[in-house]
Amino acid sequence: MIDGSITEFGRVGAPSTWVLSNHDVVRHASRLALTAENPQGAGIGPKSEGQPVPELGLRRARAATTLMLALPGSAYIYQGEELGLPEVIDLPDSARQDPTWRRTGGERYGRDGCRVPIPWEAAAPAYGFNTTGESWLPQPSDWAEFARDSEQGRPGSTLELYRLALAMRREQALGTGAIEWLPGYADDVVAFRNRGVTVIANLGTTPVELPVGSVLVSSEALSEAALPTDTTVWLTTD
């Protein structure tokens, strides 16, 4: 898919475009941990099959974002994904506003779950969205941990991961680089080099040996010289 995108965009002299979440799809912090089919526009609600596992979804989302931000081209970030926000599943039926919900008679939950106002301040009314405590879609009561002021400056937080990856993307000029695929890896490992930065994403079930080098960015903390599952790392190697 990466090769196909780069090739097709290149034919018209345009940079490739990369995006993982937007206002029409289930947030990727939940979507990547679904265990059942979820057609476009179906959304997720309390009665949906294949409910996502939050911890697994966030880990995979962080790995996917770290991979995406290493690619040449234009990267788009949907509001709130930098906080690791999951899809809001338990919205009351009476609060839903997506026309999909109404037109299907409640058969499809629609897109409201990814459109809930994002949290800015953990202790403020409506998490800092306004001073009244109201919002057009109700915010979950447990979102204080995702608030910007909760994550800012906290080592390992999703916000700090995004800030670091974006800074390194710019510093290393990865957006204007080119992909060089690295041989010798299994099919469930994505490994390439872009402007001297080695990028390895482990999508499999077993750890992957890492080359010797300095870690620039890692979607999860590394405790040994092997890349755990659902983790992406950027390295500079000799």
Secondary structure, 3 states (H helix, E strand, C coil): CHHHHHHHHHCCCCCCEEECCCCCCCCHHHHCCCCCCCCCCCCCCCCCCCCCCHHHHHHHHHHHHHHHCCCCCEEECCCCHHHCCCCCCCCCHHHCCCHHHHHCCCCCCCCHHHCCCCCCCCCCHHHHCCCCCCCCCCCCCCHHHHCHHHHCCCCCCHHHHHHHHHHHHHHCCHHHCCCEECCCCCCCEEEEEECCEEEEEECCCCCEECCCEEEEEECCCCCCCEECCCEEEEEEEC
